């Protein structure tokens, strides 16, 4: 397993958006974990953590299990979870699936 702890920074300069975090786990082909937080989020908004587990599926597929949190039981946090984070993962994972299907 590779060592976790490295940092990353993604930016969208035209919108002045910056996303930063650290890798919490990295096991190539098996697991990826990372924290993330937007620079424009309030100080009270804690870092979120994402864990992605890759599982082989016969004959030549891969199942991706993703967890994203933590969330608290407030209307604002639940809206963020469902309307933004869940919607974003569904959008981008379906695009990834399309790209991978086209490459076969």
Backbone atoms as SQL, in Angstrom:
CREATE TABLE atoms (id INTEGER PRIMARY KEY, chain TEXT, resi INTEGER, resn TEXT, atom TEXT, x REAL, y REAL, z REAL);
INSERT INTO atoms VALUES
  (1, 'A', 1, 'UNK', 'N', 0.844, -1.177, 0.000),
  (2, 'A', 1, 'UNK', 'CA', 0.000, 0.000, 0.000),
  (3, 'A', 1, 'UNK', 'C', 0.884, 1.233, 0.000),
  (4, 'A', 2, 'UNK', 'N', 0.579, 2.191, -0.841),
  (5, 'A', 2, 'UNK', 'CA', 1.334, 3.438, -0.886),
  (6, 'A', 2, 'UNK', 'C', 1.007, 4.296, 0.325),
  (7, 'A', 3, 'UNK', 'N', 1.897, 5.198, 0.623),
  (8, 'A', 3, 'UNK', 'CA', 1.730, 6.043, 1.792),
  (9, 'A', 3, 'UNK', 'C', 0.706, 7.132, 1.528),
  (10, 'A', 4, 'UNK', 'N', -0.221, 7.327, 2.456),
  (11, 'A', 4, 'UNK', 'CA', -1.210, 8.389, 2.380),
  (12, 'A', 4, 'UNK', 'C', -0.626, 9.663, 2.977),
  (13, 'A', 5, 'UNK', 'N', -1.338, 10.754, 2.850),
  (14, 'A', 5, 'UNK', 'CA', -0.924, 12.002, 3.480),
  (15, 'A', 5, 'UNK', 'C', -0.623, 13.117, 2.509),
  (16, 'A', 6, 'UNK', 'N', -0.446, 12.820, 1.237),
  (17, 'A', 6, 'UNK', 'CA', -0.165, 13.855, 0.257),
  (18, 'A', 6, 'UNK', 'C', -1.348, 14.781, 0.068),
  (19, 'A', 7, 'UNK', 'N', -1.075, 15.985, -0.344),
  (20, 'A', 7, 'UNK', 'CA', -2.117, 16.992, -0.558),
  (21, 'A', 7, 'UNK', 'C', -2.414, 17.144, -2.044),
  (22, 'A', 8, 'UNK', 'N', -3.619, 17.634, -2.331),
  (23, 'A', 8, 'UNK', 'CA', -3.972, 17.987, -3.704),
  (24, 'A', 8, 'UNK', 'C', -4.712, 19.313, -3.696),
  (25, 'A', 9, 'UNK', 'N', -4.749, 19.964, -4.855),
  (26, 'A', 9, 'UNK', 'CA', -5.428, 21.245, -5.022),
  (27, 'A', 9, 'UNK', 'C', -5.966, 21.282, -6.447),
  (28, 'A', 10, 'UNK', 'N', -7.274, 21.373, -6.577),
  (29, 'A', 10, 'UNK', 'CA', -7.924, 21.529, -7.880),
  (30, 'A', 10, 'UNK', 'C', -8.465, 22.945, -7.965),
  (31, 'A', 11, 'UNK', 'N', -8.333, 23.582, -9.132),
  (32, 'A', 11, 'UNK', 'CA', -8.820, 24.956, -9.238),
  (33, 'A', 11, 'UNK', 'C', -9.544, 25.188, -10.545),
  (34, 'A', 12, 'UNK', 'N', -10.502, 26.083, -10.482),
  (35, 'A', 12, 'UNK', 'CA', -11.249, 26.587, -11.622),
  (36, 'A', 12, 'UNK', 'C', -11.063, 28.098, -11.599),
  (37, 'A', 13, 'UNK', 'N', -9.961, 28.598, -12.181),
  (38, 'A', 13, 'UNK', 'CA', -9.597, 30.016, -12.051),
  (39, 'A', 13, 'UNK', 'C', -10.667, 30.993, -12.532),
  (40, 'A', 14, 'UNK', 'N', -11.370, 30.666, -13.599),
  (41, 'A', 14, 'UNK', 'CA', -12.371, 31.595, -14.116),
  (42, 'A', 14, 'UNK', 'C', -13.509, 31.821, -13.128),
  (43, 'A', 15, 'UNK', 'N', -13.764, 30.850, -12.252),
  (44, 'A', 15, 'UNK', 'CA', -14.821, 30.979, -11.255),
  (45, 'A', 15, 'UNK', 'C', -14.258, 31.273, -9.866),
  (46, 'A', 16, 'UNK', 'N', -12.916, 31.307, -9.762),
  (47, 'A', 16, 'UNK', 'CA', -12.237, 31.483, -8.481),
  (48, 'A', 16, 'UNK', 'C', -12.649, 30.406, -7.474),
  (49, 'A', 17, 'UNK', 'N', -12.739, 29.173, -7.940),
  (50, 'A', 17, 'UNK', 'CA', -13.050, 28.027, -7.088),
  (51, 'A', 17, 'UNK', 'C', -11.766, 27.243, -6.842),
  (52, 'A', 18, 'UNK', 'N', -11.586, 26.839, -5.599),
  (53, 'A', 18, 'UNK', 'CA', -10.429, 26.028, -5.230),
  (54, 'A', 18, 'UNK', 'C', -10.889, 24.928, -4.291),
  (55, 'A', 19, 'UNK', 'N', -10.507, 23.714, -4.602),
  (56, 'A', 19, 'UNK', 'CA', -10.842, 22.540, -3.803),
  (57, 'A', 19, 'UNK', 'C', -9.538, 21.925, -3.326),
  (58, 'A', 20, 'UNK', 'N', -9.444, 21.660, -2.027),
  (59, 'A', 20, 'UNK', 'CA', -8.194, 21.152, -1.466),
  (60, 'A', 20, 'UNK', 'C', -8.472, 19.988, -0.530),
  (61, 'A', 21, 'UNK', 'N', -7.485, 19.130, -0.394),
  (62, 'A', 21, 'UNK', 'CA', -7.613, 18.026, 0.537),
  (63, 'A', 21, 'UNK', 'C', -6.335, 17.226, 0.623),
  (64, 'A', 22, 'UNK', 'N', -6.440, 16.119, 1.352),
  (65, 'A', 22, 'UNK', 'CA', -5.317, 15.197, 1.549),
  (66, 'A', 22, 'UNK', 'C', -5.781, 13.776, 1.262),
  (67, 'A', 23, 'UNK', 'N', -4.864, 12.974, 0.817),
  (68, 'A', 23, 'UNK', 'CA', -5.155, 11.562, 0.593),
  (69, 'A', 23, 'UNK', 'C', -5.058, 10.826, 1.930),
  (70, 'A', 24, 'UNK', 'N', -6.104, 10.094, 2.273),
  (71, 'A', 24, 'UNK', 'CA', -6.138, 9.356, 3.542),
  (72, 'A', 24, 'UNK', 'C', -5.796, 7.886, 3.359),
  (73, 'A', 25, 'UNK', 'N', -6.010, 7.368, 2.156),
  (74, 'A', 25, 'UNK', 'CA', -5.629, 5.987, 1.856),
  (75, 'A', 25, 'UNK', 'C', -5.407, 5.855, 0.356),
  (76, 'A', 26, 'UNK', 'N', -4.482, 4.961, 0.001),
  (77, 'A', 26, 'UNK', 'CA', -4.193, 4.723, -1.407),
  (78, 'A', 26, 'UNK', 'C', -3.635, 3.316, -1.542),
  (79, 'A', 27, 'UNK', 'N', -4.416, 2.468, -2.160),
  (80, 'A', 27, 'UNK', 'CA', -4.017, 1.096, -2.438),
  (81, 'A', 27, 'UNK', 'C', -4.397, 0.855, -3.896),
  (82, 'A', 28, 'UNK', 'N', -3.445, 1.004, -4.817),
  (83, 'A', 28, 'UNK', 'CA', -3.753, 0.993, -6.256),
  (84, 'A', 28, 'UNK', 'C', -4.631, -0.180, -6.681),
  (85, 'A', 29, 'UNK', 'N', -5.695, 0.170, -7.415),
  (86, 'A', 29, 'UNK', 'CA', -6.627, -0.826, -7.920),
  (87, 'A', 29, 'UNK', 'C', -7.609, -1.340, -6.892),
  (88, 'A', 30, 'UNK', 'N', -7.483, -0.878, -5.627),
  (89, 'A', 30, 'UNK', 'CA', -8.353, -1.389, -4.563),
  (90, 'A', 30, 'UNK', 'C', -9.079, -0.296, -3.789),
  (91, 'A', 31, 'UNK', 'N', -8.371, 0.776, -3.446),
  (92, 'A', 31, 'UNK', 'CA', -8.971, 1.757, -2.538),
  (93, 'A', 31, 'UNK', 'C', -8.311, 3.124, -2.721),
  (94, 'A', 32, 'UNK', 'N', -9.158, 4.156, -2.632),
  (95, 'A', 32, 'UNK', 'CA', -8.689, 5.540, -2.639),
  (96, 'A', 32, 'UNK', 'C', -9.524, 6.305, -1.629),
  (97, 'A', 33, 'UNK', 'N', -8.867, 7.010, -0.733),
  (98, 'A', 33, 'UNK', 'CA', -9.557, 7.829, 0.259),
  (99, 'A', 33, 'UNK', 'C', -8.958, 9.216, 0.292),
  (100, 'A', 34, 'UNK', 'N', -9.814, 10.213, 0.444),
  (101, 'A', 34, 'UNK', 'CA', -9.320, 11.583, 0.492),
  (102, 'A', 34, 'UNK', 'C', -10.308, 12.491, 1.211),
  (103, 'A', 35, 'UNK', 'N', -9.786, 13.583, 1.755),
  (104, 'A', 35, 'UNK', 'CA', -10.620, 14.631, 2.325),
  (105, 'A', 35, 'UNK', 'C', -10.749, 15.726, 1.287),
  (106, 'A', 36, 'UNK', 'N', -11.765, 16.567, 1.462),
  (107, 'A', 36, 'UNK', 'CA', -11.872, 17.713, 0.571),
  (108, 'A', 36, 'UNK', 'C', -12.675, 18.822, 1.219),
  (109, 'A', 37, 'UNK', 'N', -12.344, 20.040, 0.797),
  (110, 'A', 37, 'UNK', 'CA', -13.064, 21.225, 1.269),
  (111, 'A', 37, 'UNK', 'C', -12.823, 22.357, 0.279),
  (112, 'A', 38, 'UNK', 'N', -13.893, 23.078, -0.056),
  (113, 'A', 38, 'UNK', 'CA', -13.799, 24.258, -0.911),
  (114, 'A', 38, 'UNK', 'C', -13.221, 25.412, -0.101),
  (115, 'A', 39, 'UNK', 'N', -12.389, 26.226, -0.721),
  (116, 'A', 39, 'UNK', 'CA', -11.853, 27.406, -0.042),
  (117, 'A', 39, 'UNK', 'C', -12.972, 28.358, 0.376),
  (118, 'A', 40, 'UNK', 'N', -14.043, 28.441, -0.417),
  (119, 'A', 40, 'UNK', 'CA', -15.111, 29.393, -0.122),
  (120, 'A', 40, 'UNK', 'C', -16.117, 28.883, 0.923),
  (121, 'A', 41, 'UNK', 'N', -15.951, 27.643, 1.415),
  (122, 'A', 41, 'UNK', 'CA', -16.806, 27.149, 2.499),
  (123, 'A', 41, 'UNK', 'C', -16.471, 27.889, 3.799),
  (124, 'A', 42, 'UNK', 'N', -17.442, 27.980, 4.673),
  (125, 'A', 42, 'UNK', 'CA', -17.220, 28.644, 5.960),
  (126, 'A', 42, 'UNK', 'C', -16.226, 27.833, 6.803),
  (127, 'A', 43, 'UNK', 'N', -15.634, 28.495, 7.782),
  (128, 'A', 43, 'UNK', 'CA', -14.705, 27.814, 8.685),
  (129, 'A', 43, 'UNK', 'C', -15.409, 26.703, 9.454),
  (130, 'A', 44, 'UNK', 'N', -16.707, 26.911, 9.760),
  (131, 'A', 44, 'UNK', 'CA', -17.460, 25.919, 10.517),
  (132, 'A', 44, 'UNK', 'C', -17.698, 24.643, 9.709),
  (133, 'A', 45, 'UNK', 'N', -17.741, 24.778, 8.402),
  (134, 'A', 45, 'UNK', 'CA', -17.945, 23.603, 7.543),
  (135, 'A', 45, 'UNK', 'C', -16.685, 22.749, 7.599),
  (136, 'A', 46, 'UNK', 'N', -16.818, 21.565, 8.122),
  (137, 'A', 46, 'UNK', 'CA', -15.668, 20.684, 8.240),
  (138, 'A', 46, 'UNK', 'C', -15.301, 20.051, 6.908),
  (139, 'A', 47, 'UNK', 'N', -14.155, 19.401, 6.918),
  (140, 'A', 47, 'UNK', 'CA', -13.747, 18.655, 5.730),
  (141, 'A', 47, 'UNK', 'C', -14.683, 17.470, 5.548),
  (142, 'A', 48, 'UNK', 'N', -14.938, 17.123, 4.309),
  (143, 'A', 48, 'UNK', 'CA', -15.668, 15.901, 3.978),
  (144, 'A', 48, 'UNK', 'C', -14.627, 14.833, 3.662),
  (145, 'A', 49, 'UNK', 'N', -15.033, 13.591, 3.799),
  (146, 'A', 49, 'UNK', 'CA', -14.135, 12.495, 3.458),
  (147, 'A', 49, 'UNK', 'C', -14.824, 11.575, 2.466),
  (148, 'A', 50, 'UNK', 'N', -14.080, 11.172, 1.466),
  (149, 'A', 50, 'UNK', 'CA', -14.571, 10.263, 0.432),
  (150, 'A', 50, 'UNK', 'C', -13.705, 9.017, 0.450),
  (151, 'A', 51, 'UNK', 'N', -14.346, 7.865, 0.381),
  (152, 'A', 51, 'UNK', 'CA', -13.630, 6.594, 0.239),
  (153, 'A', 51, 'UNK', 'C', -14.225, 5.872, -0.958),
  (154, 'A', 52, 'UNK', 'N', -13.358, 5.442, -1.847),
  (155, 'A', 52, 'UNK', 'CA', -13.774, 4.693, -3.038),
  (156, 'A', 52, 'UNK', 'C', -13.091, 3.339, -2.975),
  (157, 'A', 53, 'UNK', 'N', -13.896, 2.282, -3.064),
  (158, 'A', 53, 'UNK', 'CA', -13.373, 0.917, -3.057),
  (159, 'A', 53, 'UNK', 'C', -13.684, 0.294, -4.415),
  (160, 'A', 54, 'UNK', 'N', -12.676, -0.288, -5.026),
  (161, 'A', 54, 'UNK', 'CA', -12.813, -0.938, -6.330),
  (162, 'A', 54, 'UNK', 'C', -12.853, -2.445, -6.117),
  (163, 'A', 55, 'UNK', 'N', -13.913, -3.094, -6.629),
  (164, 'A', 55, 'UNK', 'CA', -14.075, -4.539, -6.466),
  (165, 'A', 55, 'UNK', 'C', -14.193, -5.190, -7.842),
  (166, 'A', 56, 'UNK', 'N', -13.377, -6.202, -8.121),
  (167, 'A', 56, 'UNK', 'CA', -13.496, -6.898, -9.406),
  (168, 'A', 56, 'UNK', 'C', -14.843, -7.605, -9.522),
  (169, 'A', 57, 'UNK', 'N', -15.415, -7.553, -10.712),
  (170, 'A', 57, 'UNK', 'CA', -16.673, -8.243, -11.016),
  (171, 'A', 57, 'UNK', 'C', -16.427, -9.060, -12.281),
  (172, 'A', 58, 'UNK', 'N', -16.734, -10.349, -12.217),
  (173, 'A', 58, 'UNK', 'CA', -16.494, -11.231, -13.366),
  (174, 'A', 58, 'UNK', 'C', -17.415, -10.851, -14.511),
  (175, 'A', 59, 'UNK', 'N', -17.011, -11.004, -15.748),
  (176, 'A', 59, 'UNK', 'CA', -15.711, -11.509, -16.169),
  (177, 'A', 59, 'UNK', 'C', -14.651, -10.410, -16.267),
  (178, 'A', 60, 'UNK', 'N', -15.021, -9.159, -16.598),
  (179, 'A', 60, 'UNK', 'CA', -13.979, -8.139, -16.770),
  (180, 'A', 60, 'UNK', 'C', -14.443, -6.760, -16.302),
  (181, 'A', 61, 'UNK', 'N', -15.240, -6.721, -15.261),
  (182, 'A', 61, 'UNK', 'CA', -15.776, -5.456, -14.782),
  (183, 'A', 61, 'UNK', 'C', -15.224, -5.056, -13.433),
  (184, 'A', 62, 'UNK', 'N', -15.638, -3.897, -12.997),
  (185, 'A', 62, 'UNK', 'CA', -15.257, -3.382, -11.686),
  (186, 'A', 62, 'UNK', 'C', -16.463, -2.695, -11.060),
  (187, 'A', 63, 'UNK', 'N', -16.720, -3.022, -9.807),
  (188, 'A', 63, 'UNK', 'CA', -17.753, -2.321, -9.039),
  (189, 'A', 63, 'UNK', 'C', -17.046, -1.260, -8.215),
  (190, 'A', 64, 'UNK', 'N', -17.617, -0.068, -8.203),
  (191, 'A', 64, 'UNK', 'CA', -17.070, 1.035, -7.456),
  (192, 'A', 64, 'UNK', 'C', -18.022, 1.328, -6.286),
  (193, 'A', 65, 'UNK', 'N', -17.527, 1.212, -5.065),
  (194, 'A', 65, 'UNK', 'CA', -18.313, 1.554, -3.871),
  (195, 'A', 65, 'UNK', 'C', -17.772, 2.856, -3.316),
  (196, 'A', 66, 'UNK', 'N', -18.654, 3.832, -3.135),
  (197, 'A', 66, 'UNK', 'CA', -18.234, 5.151, -2.737),
  (198, 'A', 66, 'UNK', 'C', -18.985, 5.579, -1.479),
  (199, 'A', 67, 'UNK', 'N', -18.258, 6.100, -0.515),
  (200, 'A', 67, 'UNK', 'CA', -18.882, 6.714, 0.651),
  (201, 'A', 67, 'UNK', 'C', -18.376, 8.146, 0.742),
  (202, 'A', 68, 'UNK', 'N', -19.265, 9.043, 1.198),
  (203, 'A', 68, 'UNK', 'CA', -18.957, 10.462, 1.221),
  (204, 'A', 68, 'UNK', 'C', -19.636, 11.055, 2.455),
  (205, 'A', 69, 'UNK', 'N', -18.893, 11.719, 3.289),
  (206, 'A', 69, 'UNK', 'CA', -19.483, 12.305, 4.478),
  (207, 'A', 69, 'UNK', 'C', -18.414, 13.007, 5.294),
  (208, 'A', 70, 'UNK', 'N', -18.632, 13.273, 6.533),
  (209, 'A', 70, 'UNK', 'CA', -19.863, 13.030, 7.281),
  (210, 'A', 70, 'UNK', 'C', -20.885, 14.143, 7.041),
  (211, 'A', 71, 'UNK', 'N', -22.117, 13.813, 7.309),
  (212, 'A', 71, 'UNK', 'CA', -23.226, 14.752, 7.227),
  (213, 'A', 71, 'UNK', 'C', -23.954, 14.760, 8.560),
  (214, 'A', 72, 'UNK', 'N', -24.501, 15.903, 8.904),
  (215, 'A', 72, 'UNK', 'CA', -25.318, 15.985, 10.111),
  (216, 'A', 72, 'UNK', 'C', -26.777, 16.112, 9.689),
  (217, 'A', 73, 'UNK', 'N', -27.665, 15.911, 10.628),
  (218, 'A', 73, 'UNK', 'CA', -29.091, 15.847, 10.326),
  (219, 'A', 73, 'UNK', 'C', -29.751, 17.228, 10.403),
  (220, 'A', 74, 'UNK', 'N', -29.228, 18.168, 9.612),
  (221, 'A', 74, 'UNK', 'CA', -29.874, 19.471, 9.488),
  (222, 'A', 74, 'UNK', 'C', -30.410, 19.588, 8.071),
  (223, 'A', 75, 'UNK', 'N', -31.449, 20.401, 7.859),
  (224, 'A', 75, 'UNK', 'CA', -31.962, 20.560, 6.495),
  (225, 'A', 75, 'UNK', 'C', -30.894, 21.049, 5.521),
  (226, 'A', 76, 'UNK', 'N', -30.007, 21.947, 5.965),
  (227, 'A', 76, 'UNK', 'CA', -28.969, 22.489, 5.085),
  (228, 'A', 76, 'UNK', 'C', -27.966, 21.407, 4.678),
  (229, 'A', 77, 'UNK', 'N', -27.540, 20.612, 5.630),
  (230, 'A', 77, 'UNK', 'CA', -26.556, 19.572, 5.323),
  (231, 'A', 77, 'UNK', 'C', -27.169, 18.473, 4.467),
  (232, 'A', 78, 'UNK', 'N', -28.413, 18.133, 4.718),
  (233, 'A', 78, 'UNK', 'CA', -29.075, 17.104, 3.914),
  (234, 'A', 78, 'UNK', 'C', -29.330, 17.604, 2.493),
  (235, 'A', 79, 'UNK', 'N', -29.629, 18.882, 2.331),
  (236, 'A', 79, 'UNK', 'CA', -29.778, 19.449, 0.983),
  (237, 'A', 79, 'UNK', 'C', -28.445, 19.402, 0.253),
  (238, 'A', 80, 'UNK', 'N', -27.378, 19.761, 0.947),
  (239, 'A', 80, 'UNK', 'CA', -26.043, 19.695, 0.353),
  (240, 'A', 80, 'UNK', 'C', -25.716, 18.268, -0.070),
  (241, 'A', 81, 'UNK', 'N', -26.032, 17.308, 0.791),
  (242, 'A', 81, 'UNK', 'CA', -25.765, 15.892, 0.500),
  (243, 'A', 81, 'UNK', 'C', -26.513, 15.424, -0.732),
  (244, 'A', 82, 'UNK', 'N', -27.816, 15.712, -0.792),
  (245, 'A', 82, 'UNK', 'CA', -28.652, 15.168, -1.863),
  (246, 'A', 82, 'UNK', 'C', -28.588, 16.009, -3.138),
  (247, 'A', 83, 'UNK', 'N', -28.785, 17.302, -2.998),
  (248, 'A', 83, 'UNK', 'CA', -28.892, 18.166, -4.178),
  (249, 'A', 83, 'UNK', 'C', -27.550, 18.473, -4.840),
  (250, 'A', 84, 'UNK', 'N', -26.483, 18.416, -4.082),
  (251, 'A', 84, 'UNK', 'CA', -25.182, 18.782, -4.648),
  (252, 'A', 84, 'UNK', 'C', -24.242, 17.587, -4.752),
  (253, 'A', 85, 'UNK', 'N', -23.932, 16.974, -3.626),
  (254, 'A', 85, 'UNK', 'CA', -22.929, 15.912, -3.654),
  (255, 'A', 85, 'UNK', 'C', -23.434, 14.654, -4.359),
  (256, 'A', 86, 'UNK', 'N', -24.591, 14.156, -3.980),
  (257, 'A', 86, 'UNK', 'CA', -25.138, 12.963, -4.632),
  (258, 'A', 86, 'UNK', 'C', -25.397, 13.220, -6.113),
  (259, 'A', 87, 'UNK', 'N', -25.973, 14.369, -6.418),
  (260, 'A', 87, 'UNK', 'CA', -26.226, 14.711, -7.826),
  (261, 'A', 87, 'UNK', 'C', -24.920, 14.800, -8.613),
  (262, 'A', 88, 'UNK', 'N', -23.895, 15.375, -8.007),
  (263, 'A', 88, 'UNK', 'CA', -22.597, 15.483, -8.680),
  (264, 'A', 88, 'UNK', 'C', -21.968, 14.131, -8.933),
  (265, 'A', 89, 'UNK', 'N', -21.979, 13.251, -7.918),
  (266, 'A', 89, 'UNK', 'CA', -21.415, 11.912, -8.116),
  (267, 'A', 89, 'UNK', 'C', -22.168, 11.162, -9.200),
  (268, 'A', 90, 'UNK', 'N', -23.498, 11.236, -9.195),
  (269, 'A', 90, 'UNK', 'CA', -24.282, 10.542, -10.229),
  (270, 'A', 90, 'UNK', 'C', -23.924, 11.060, -11.617),
  (271, 'A', 91, 'UNK', 'N', -23.796, 12.357, -11.743),
  (272, 'A', 91, 'UNK', 'CA', -23.457, 12.962, -13.040),
  (273, 'A', 91, 'UNK', 'C', -22.082, 12.498, -13.523),
  (274, 'A', 92, 'UNK', 'N', -21.077, 12.656, -12.684),
  (275, 'A', 92, 'UNK', 'CA', -19.716, 12.358, -13.132),
  (276, 'A', 92, 'UNK', 'C', -19.427, 10.863, -13.222),
  (277, 'A', 93, 'UNK', 'N', -20.025, 10.051, -12.359),
  (278, 'A', 93, 'UNK', 'CA', -19.812, 8.606, -12.470),
  (279, 'A', 93, 'UNK', 'C', -20.495, 8.037, -13.710),
  (280, 'A', 94, 'UNK', 'N', -21.641, 8.588, -14.091),
  (281, 'A', 94, 'UNK', 'CA', -22.276, 8.113, -15.330),
  (282, 'A', 94, 'UNK', 'C', -21.432, 8.520, -16.541),
  (283, 'A', 95, 'UNK', 'N', -20.819, 9.685, -16.493),
  (284, 'A', 95, 'UNK', 'CA', -19.918, 10.096, -17.582),
  (285, 'A', 95, 'UNK', 'C', -18.706, 9.179, -17.651),
  (286, 'A', 96, 'UNK', 'N', -18.152, 8.815, -16.492),
  (287, 'A', 96, 'UNK', 'CA', -17.026, 7.883, -16.452),
  (288, 'A', 96, 'UNK', 'C', -17.427, 6.536, -17.033),
  (289, 'A', 97, 'UNK', 'N', -18.604, 6.050, -16.656),
  (290, 'A', 97, 'UNK', 'CA', -19.092, 4.778, -17.175),
  (291, 'A', 97, 'UNK', 'C', -19.241, 4.840, -18.701),
  (292, 'A', 98, 'UNK', 'N', -19.760, 5.929, -19.221),
  (293, 'A', 98, 'UNK', 'CA', -19.880, 6.088, -20.671),
  (294, 'A', 98, 'UNK', 'C', -18.521, 6.081, -21.345),
  (295, 'A', 99, 'UNK', 'N', -17.561, 6.802, -20.778),
  (296, 'A', 99, 'UNK', 'CA', -16.213, 6.839, -21.351),
  (297, 'A', 99, 'UNK', 'C', -15.563, 5.461, -21.347),
  (298, 'A', 100, 'UNK', 'N', -15.716, 4.742, -20.257),
  (299, 'A', 100, 'UNK', 'CA', -15.124, 3.404, -20.170),
  (300, 'A', 100, 'UNK', 'C', -15.812, 2.441, -21.124),
  (301, 'A', 101, 'UNK', 'N', -17.120, 2.576, -21.283),
  (302, 'A', 101, 'UNK', 'CA', -17.846, 1.715, -22.228),
  (303, 'A', 101, 'UNK', 'C', -17.442, 1.988, -23.666),
  (304, 'A', 102, 'UNK', 'N', -17.159, 3.253, -23.976),
  (305, 'A', 102, 'UNK', 'CA', -16.751, 3.621, -25.330),
  (306, 'A', 102, 'UNK', 'C', -15.351, 3.139, -25.654),
  (307, 'A', 103, 'UNK', 'N', -14.538, 2.895, -24.622),
  (308, 'A', 103, 'UNK', 'CA', -13.151, 2.485, -24.873),
  (309, 'A', 103, 'UNK', 'C', -13.009, 0.981, -25.093),
  (310, 'A', 104, 'UNK', 'N', -14.098, 0.250, -24.959),
  (311, 'A', 104, 'UNK', 'CA', -14.013, -1.214, -25.142),
  (312, 'A', 104, 'UNK', 'C', -14.128, -1.590, -26.573);
